């Protein structure tokens, strides 16, 4: 996590009043730093961390994560990671809301997801288990307050095969999510937006097994043979203050005979010596377990007086810790304990010897970062397996020539590792000897297997070339430690850059449009069908003298993208540091390149077919809107981007004998069928309107036509007939969103038109007309739900945002107003639905009757 200055925090609160403290904070107080530990974190991080810890404790979990919405639309970011090391789980720190993961489903739907074992998780979310193929349970609840979703709370806990999550755990977890949502809503009550745009906060969970340290003081009257003590002393030895003093015989009865003899011997030694007595003894406590006691005593002596007869001191119960440490030091193999963040908390003498470093250099550091030959990607999945499952993990580690046998035993508070000399394993690829030279140990072969599976599953969700490239960036680069990616596609025997990330700005421009005869590695890998791997930039420069190189000093991999024997393009992977490419790693990368090529070929067909579909959609919309006095109209249309099929949104403006008819509608579903139905409905509305029918008759007739044409198909519609001269209008509505009306003074209202049910439901449905008036300078806005509906938020919030934007535009030209209303949606590259927008403005003076440019969809 990046460092923040005092008073800053890594979360983001944006909007009006962002600098204010939320109402739950103490008035006039700022977070106070504890002495010696630096400044306290900001309010938002503390709220999120406390909520995640509470969620884990509420359901008996061992780890968890809190995902929050971010400043990037459709992207969730991991804000809190509790009980797990962030470095090992950085691949899951970002989550798109439309990916097939439980976090995304919960955020979109607002409904919890409970996966009680690996089989259930594999059935529901195969991509999650492809990346984390370990037996654990996971629970997810939304952080939602009054239809606003802030994020998702996730808890990991031991699997319960065949036993679903009980209702008590579900209720407690939902309560944590609801309480957090209420707090975040209070923090954003004055218009601020709660977001998270930083790296995850790593949070240590409180230990559930550490025994308490107890201290008690005592006074032993050696002559009377009685002992008194404070409450701590009583608690350790199992008595109560009202029974004091106790005789030494009574005290001896509470401990083992051999312990009693040792205690008497210590008393006699103190009685005859003027020196302080400091001894360590083990006594059997009243609870039946042995205690290690540090006893400090001295015979009482008044100043300038004779020796006293009292032995005073302290009784300290340190629990079993020192006993365990002493026992572990006697073992012939190494024992190392790490917490759930991977930090070493204890190691015995043998472990120091095997690891080659003293305790002073190891305790407090992360195991796989402190020991160089442990810090290899080849072993990462072993650590993840031990942290996420309850089963021990065994593997071999090369210690620079000889081998260690390593076992990881997981527990609620961390891992215990045992180390012992081992034999050379039957399978020992180069990657476990030198970092970056291959895929690793046998477990890493499994990793190499599920990485292509995870990428293949993700590629099936991508339909456009841009989406395919984004998946490759998210899945391929992190899996192999890459930092740069470029994808070139072949068109007319030239390579054109389709996607790049991580390269210096403008560096790849010089390679744009290169022909297949150019002597470049990106060209040669495609023409030869052979992947090219360069372990350093010096090797690349030696193989291709004169080739322009960027400032990086790392390695490069050039992969041919060939699908069904046909060249598609080239994929370039860049690494920040020189590295080797082992034979297995080369094989996996080549196989992944084939998957990417097939996905890109499919995406290019999709792009071509989508272009044809958009042409069909465009043809069904009006090519120009009529020009009339007193009224100006502007229409806009944006197709959805998450599917290949065309939609059923439409708008129209029709001159009739009764006035100017302003129409907008939305046919349910997508595809050619929806588009055809839309075309028929538009024609029907136009025909009925120009025939002189009233608004009620136009809507009723269109409803009956839809039922006759396609039973089971539904559509919404809003139809308004406006008299341009007077501004009076009659409106009917069939299940469509309410229009907006901006008054000349800028005040904007959401109209309240009673309306009827959607078209296509009931043949005898009635559609009452409502009268309204457009004053000179007023603007009427009709739109479809794609403009105001966003995953994870209530549609009413989208309508309110649109209303506010329309109110703020001022006296801008109508075309600029339309652009401003739709630009926010235009910036969203992943639109699940079509968008139609129609504006009508009434002016006091006649409009310019000269030919106007087309103002239809664009």
ZAKOL-390328 format. One record per residue (C-alpha): residue in one letter; x, y, z. Coordinates in steps of 0.5 Angstrom, whole numbers, plus 2048, in hexadecimal, padded with zeros to 3 digits. Example, Ala and Ser with C-alpha at 12.3 -4.5 7.8 and 13.67 -1.06 7.14 Angstrom:
a8197F7810s81B7FE80E
% end
This chain:
x800800800x8038077FEx80580C804x800811805x802818809x7FE819810x7F781A80Fx7F7817808x7F4810807x7F480C801x7EC80C800x7E98117FCx7E38157FEx7E181A7F8x7DC81F7F7x7D98257FAx7DB825802x7E1820801x7E5823806x7E082380Cx7E081D811x7DA819811x7D4819817x7D781381Ax7DD81681Cx7DF81A823x7DD821821x7E4825821x7E881F821x7ED81D81Cx7F081681Cx7F5816822x7FC812821x7FE80D826x80580F829x80B80C825x806809820x80680F81Bx7FF812819x7F980E819x7F680C812x7F081080Fx7E980F811x7E780B80Bx7EC80680Cx7EB805813x7E3804812x7E57FF80Cx7EA7FB810x7E67FB816x7E07F8812x7E47F380Fx7E77F0815x7E07F0818x7DD7EC812x7E37E7813x7E27E681Ax7DA7E681Ax7DA7DF815x7E17DC818x7E57DE812x7EC7DE811x7ED7E380Cx7E97E8807x7E97EE803x7E47F4802x7E37F67FBx7E17FE7FAx7DF8017F3x7E48067F0x7E580C7ECx7E58087E6x7DE8067E4x7DC7FE7E4x7E37FD7E8x7E37FA7EFx7EA7FB7F3x7EC7F77F9x7EC7FC7FFx7EE7F7805x7F17F0805x7F17ED80Cx7F57E780Ex7F87E6807x7FF7E9804x7FD7EE7FFx8037EC7FAx8007E57F9x7F97E77F8x7FB7EE7F3x7F87EA7EDx7F17EB7F1x7F17F27F3x7ED7F57EDx7E67F27EBx7E27F47E5x7DB7F47E7x7D97F07E1x7DE7EA7E2x7DB7E37E4x7DE7E47EBx7D97E47F2x7DC7EB7F4x7D97EE7EDx7D37EA7EDx7D17EC7F4x7D37F47F3x7CE7F37ECx7C97F07EFx7C97F27F7x7C87EB7F9x7CD7E77FDx7D07E17FBx7D27DB7FFx7D77D67FDx7D87D1802x7DD7CC7FFx7E27CB7F9x7DD7C77F5x7D77CC7F6x7DC7D27F4x7DE7CE7EEx7D77CD7EBx7D57D47ECx7DC7D87EBx7E17D37E7x7E57D97E5x7E67DB7EDx7E87D47EEx7ED7D37E8x7F17D97EBx7F07D67F2x7F07CF7F2x7EF7CE7F9x7EA7CB7FEx7E77D1802x7E17D4803x7DF7DB801x7D97E0803x7D77E7800x7D27EC802x7D17F37FEx7D27F9802x7CC7FD800x7C8802803x7C1805800x7C38027F9x7CA8057F9x7CF7FF7F9x7D68017FBx7DA7FB7FBx7DA7F37FDx7DC7F0803x7DF7E9802x7E17E4808x7E67DE807x7E57D880Cx7E67D180Cx7E27CD807x7DC7C980Ax7DA7C3804x7D37C2803x7D17C7809x7CE7CE807x7CF7D480Ax7CB7D4810x7C67DA811x7C97DD817x7D07DE814x7CC7E180Ex7C87E6812x7CE7E8816x7D27E980Fx7CC7ED80Cx7CC7F1813x7D47F3812x7D27F580Bx7CC7F980Dx7D07FD812x7D67FE80Ex7D1801808x7CD80580Dx7D4808810x7D680A809x7D080D807x7D081280Dx7D781380Ax7D4815803x7CE818806x7D081F804x7D281D7FCx7D881A7FDx7DA8147F9x7DD80E7FDx7E280A7F8x7E98077F9x7EE8087F4x7F48057F8x7F87FF7F9x7F57FA7FEx7F67FB805x7F97F5809x7F67F480Fx7F87EF815x7F37EB818x7F37EA820x7F67E4822x7F17DF825x7F67DA829x7FB7DF82Cx7FA7DD834x7FA7E3838x8007E583Dx7FE7E6844x8027E984Ax8007E9851x8047EB857x8057E785Ex8077E7865x80A7E1868x80A7E1870x80F7DC871x80E7DB878x8077DB878x8077D7872x8017DB86Fx8017DE868x7FD7E4866x7FD7E785Fx7F97EC85Ax7F37EA855x7F87E8850x7FC7E3854x7F57E0856x7F37DF84Fx7FA7DB84Dx7F97D7853x7F27D6853x7EF7D985Ax7EB7DF85Bx7ED7E5860x7E87E3865x7EC7DD867x7F27E0868x7F77E086Cx7F87D886Ax7FD7D486Dx8037D1869x8007CA86Ax7FA7CC867x7FE7D0861x8027C9860x7FB7C585Fx7FA7C9859x8007C7856x8047C1854x8087BE85Ax80F7BF856x80D7C6855x80B7C785Cx8127C585Ex8167C9859x8127CF85Cx8147CE863x81B7CD861x81A7D485Ex8177D7865x81D7D4869x8227D7864x81F7DE865x81F7DD86Cx8267DC86Dx8287E1868x8287E8868x8297E8860x8237E985Cx8207E2859x81F7E1852x81C7DB850x8187D884Ax8147D284Cx80E7CE849x8087CD84Dx8017C984Bx7FC7CE84Cx7F57CD84Ex7F27CD847x7F77C6846x7FC7C9841x8037CB843x8057D2844x80C7D5843x80D7DA848x8127DF849x8137E0851x8177E6854x8177E685Bx81B7E9861x81B7E8869x8187EF86Cx81D7F3870x81B7F9873x8207FF873x8257FE878x8217F887Bx8227F187Cx8217EC876x8197EB875x8157E5874x8117E786Ex8127E5866x80F7E9861x80F7EA85Ax80B7E8854x8087E2850x8087E3849x8047DE844x8077DE83Dx8037D983Bx8067D3837x80A7D8832x8117D7835x8107CF836x80E7CE82Ex8147D282Cx8197CE831x8157C882Ex8167CA827x81D7CB828x81F7C4829x81C7C1823x8207BF81Dx81C7C3818x81B7CA817x8157CD819x8127D4817x80C7D8819x8097DD814x8037E1815x7FD7E2810x8017E780Cx8077E380Cx80B7E6811x8107E2815x80E7E281Cx8127DC81Fx8187D781Dx81C7D2820x8237D1820x8237CC81Bx81F7D1816x8247D6817x82A7D1815x8267CF80Fx8237D680Dx82A7D880Dx8287DF811x8287E0819x8217E281Cx8237E981Dx8237EA815x81C7E5814x8177E7819x8127EC817x8147EB810x8107E780Ax8137E0809x8137E0802x8167E7802x81B7E6807x81E7E0804x8207E17FDx81F7DA7FBx8187D97FEx8167E07FAx8157DD7F3x80E7DD7EFx80F7D57EFx80D7D47F6x8077DA7F6x8017D57F5x8047D07FBx8037D6800x7FC7D87FDx7FA7D17FEx7FC7D1805x7F97D8807x7F27D6804x7F17CE805x7F27CA80Cx7F67C5809x7FE7C5809x8027C6803x8097C3802x80E7C57FDx8157C57FBx81A7CB7FBx8217CC7F8x8257CF7FDx82B7D17F8x82D7CA7F6x82A7C57FCx8237C47FDx81E7C6803x8177C2804x8127C7806x80B7C6809x8067CC80Bx8017CA810x7FC7CF810x7F87D2816x7F37D8818x7F97DC81Ax7FE7DA815x8027D5812x8087D0815x80D7CE811x8127C8812x8187C880Ex81D7C280Ex8227C0809x81F7BC803x8217B87FDx8217BB7F5x81A7BA7F3x8187B67EDx8167BC7EAx81A7C27EAx8197C77E5x81E7CD7E4x8197D27E7x81A7D07EEx8227D17EDx8227D77EAx81C7DC7EAx8197DD7E3x81B7D77E0x8157D37E0x80E7D17E3x8117CE7E9x80F7C87EDx80A7C37ECx8057C77EFx8077CD7EBx8057C87E5x7FE7C87E8x7FF7D07E8x8017D07E0x7FB7CC7DFx7F57D07E2x7F87D77E0x7F67D57D8x7F07D27DBx7EF7D97DFx7F17DD7D8x7EC7D97D4x7E67DA7D8x7E77E17D8x7E87E17D1x7E17DE7D0x7DE7E47D3x7E27E97CFx7DE7EA7C8x7E27F07C5x7E97F17C4x7EA7F77C9x7E77F27CEx7EB7EC7CCx7F27F17CDx7EF7F37D4x7EE7EC7D6x7F57EA7D4x7F87F07D8x7F47EE7DEx7F67E77DEx7FC7E57DAx8017EB7DCx8007EA7E4x8017E27E3x8087E37E0x80A7E97E3x80A7ED7DDx8097F57DDx8087F77D5x8037F47D0x8027F67C9x7FD7F27C4x7FE7F37BDx7F97F17B8x7FA7EF7B0x7F67F37ABx7F87F37A4x7FF7F07A5x8007F67AAx8007F57B2x7FC7FB7B5x7FD7FC7BDx7F67FA7C0x7F87FA7C7x7FE7FC7CCx8007FE7D3x8067FF7D7x80A8027D1x80D8097D1x80880E7CEx80980E7C6x80E8087C6x80A8037C2x8088097BDx80E8077B8x80C8007B7x8058027B5x8037FF7AFx8097FB7ADx8097F67A8x80A7EF7A8x8117F07A5x8147F47AAx8197F17AEx8167F27B5x8157EC7BAx80E7EE7BBx80D7EC7B3x8127E67B3x80E7E37B9x8087E37B5x80B7E17AEx80F7DB7B1x80A7D97B6x80F7D97BBx80F7DC7C1x8157E07C3x8187E17CAx81D7E67CCx8207E67D3x8237ED7D3x8227F37CEx82A7F27CDx8287EB7CAx8227EE7C6x8277F47C3x82C7EF7C1x8277EB7BDx8247F17BAx8297F67B9x8277FD7B8x8207FC7BBx81D8017BFx81D8007C7x8198037CDx81D8057D3x81B7FE7D6x8207F97D8x81C7F37D9x81A7ED7D4x8157EC7CEx8117E77CCx80E7E77C5x8087E27C4x8057E17BDx7FD7E17BDx7FB7DC7B8x7F47D97B8x7F27D37B4x7F87D47B0x7F77DB7AEx7FB7E17B1x7F77E57B5x7FD7EA7B8x8027EA7BDx8037EB7C5x8097EE7C8x80A7ED7D0x80F7F17D3x8127F07DAx8167F57DEx81C7F17E0x8207EC7DCx81D7E57DDx81E7DE7DAx8187DA7D7x8187D37D8x8167CE7D3x80F7CD7D7x80E7D47D8x80F7D57D0x80A7CF7CFx8057D27D3x8067D97D0x8057D77C9x7FF7D37CBx7FC7D97CEx7FD7DD7C8x7F97D87C4x7F37D97C8x7F47E17C8x7F47E07C0x7EE7DC7C0x7EB7E17C4x7ED7E77C0x7EB7E47BAx7E47E37BDx7E47EA7BFx7E67EC7B8x7E07E97B5x7DB7EB7BBx7DE7F37B9x7DC7F27B2x7D57EF7B3x7D47F47B9x7D67F97B3x7D07F67AFx7CB7F67B5x7CD7FD7B6x7CB7FF7AFx7C57FC7B0x7C37FF7B6x7C58067B3x7C08057ADx7BA8047B1x7BB80A7B5x7B98117B2x7BE8147ADx7BC81B7AFx7B781E7B3x7B28237B0x7B382B7B1x7AD82E7B4x7AC8357B6x7AC8377BEx7AF8307BFx7B682D7BEx7B88257BFx7BE8217C0x7BF81A7C1x7C58167C3x7C680E7C3x7CC80A7C6x7CC8027C4x7CE7FE7CAx7D57FB7CAx7D47F47CEx7D17F07C9x7D17EF7C1x7C97F07C1x7C67F67BFx7C17F97C4x7BA7FC7C3x7BA8037C6x7B78087C1x7B580F7C0x7B18137BBx7AE81A7BAx7A781A7B6x7A38207B3x79C81F7B4x7968227B3x7958237BAx79C8267BBx7A38237BCx7A481C7BEx7AA81A7C3x7AB8137C4x7B080F7C7x7B08077C9x7B38017CBx7B27FA7C8x7B47F47CEx7BA7F07CCx7BF7F17C6x7C17EE7C0x7BE7EE7B9x7B77EC7BCx7B77F27C0x7B97F77BBx7B47F47B6x7AF7F57BBx7B17FC7BCx7B17FE7B5x7AA7FB7B5x7A77FF7BBx7AB8067B8x7A78057B2x7A08037B6x7A18097BAx7A380E7B4x79D80B7B0x79880C7B6x79A8137B7x79A8167B0x7938137AFx7908187B5x78F8137BBx7908167C2x7968147C6x79180F7CAx78F80B7C3x79680B7C1x7998087C7x7938037C7x7948017C0x79B8007C0x79A7FC7C6x7957F77C3x79A7F77BDx79F7F47C1x79B7EF7C4x7997ED7BDx7A07ED7BAx7A47EA7C0x7A17E77C6x7A57E77CCx7A97ED7C9x7A97F37CDx7AB7FA7CCx7AA8017D0x7A88087CDx7A780F7CEx7A38137C9x7A281B7C9x79E81F7C5x7A08267C5x79D82C7C2x7A38317C0x7A08377C0x79C8377C7x7A18327CBx79B82E7CDx79C8267CDx79981F7CEx79D81A7D0x79C8127D1x7A180D7D4x7A18067D4x7A68037D9x7AB8087D7x7B080C7DBx7AD8137DDx7AF8197D9x7B381F7DBx7B18267DAx7B682C7DBx7B28327DCx7B58397D9x7B883B7E0x7BC8357E0x7B78317E5x7B782A7E3x7B18257E5x7B081D7E4x7A981D7E1x7A48197E4x7A08167DFx79B8107E1x79B80C7DBx79A8057DAx79D7FE7DAx7A37FC7D5x7A17FB7CDx79F7F37CCx79C7F17D3x7957F27D2x7917F47CCx78B7F87D0x7917FC7D4x78F8037D4x7948097D3x7918107D6x7948167D3x79781C7D8x7978237D6x79D8277D7x7A082E7D4x7A78307D2x7A88377D3x7AD83B7CEx7B48397D0x7B28327D3x7B582B7D1x7B28257D1x7B681E7D2x7B48177D0x7B98127D1x7BA80A7D2x7BD8067D8x7C48057D5x7C580D7D7x7C380C7DEx7C48057E0x7CB8037E3x7CD7FC7E6x7CD7FD7EEx7C98037EEx7C28057EEx7BF8077E8x7BC80D7ECx7C38107EDx7C48107E6x7BE8137E5x7BF8187EAx7C68197E7x7C481B7E0x7BF8207E3x7C48237E6x7C88237E0x7C38267DCx7C182B7E1x7C982E7E1x7CA82E7DAx7C78357D9x7C58387D3x7C98347CEx7C78327C7x7C382C7C7x7C88287C4x7CD82A7C9x7C88287CEx7C78217CBx7CF8207CBx7D08227D2x7CA81D7D4x7CD8177D0x7D48187D1x7D58157D8x7D280E7D5x7D680F7CFx7DC80F7D3x7DA8087D6x7DD8037D1x7D97FD7D4x7D27FF7D3x7CD7F97D4x7C77FD7D1x7C68017CBx7C48097CCx7BF80D7C9x7BE8157CBx7B981A7C8x7B98217C9x7B48267C7x7B482D7C9x7AF8337C8x7B183A7C6x7AE8407C6x7B08427BFx7AF83E7B8x7B58397B7x7B983A7B1x7B68367ACx7BC8357A7x7BE82E7A6x7C282C7ADx7C78267AEx7C581F7AFx7C481F7B7x7C28177B8x7C68127BBx7CE8137BB
% end
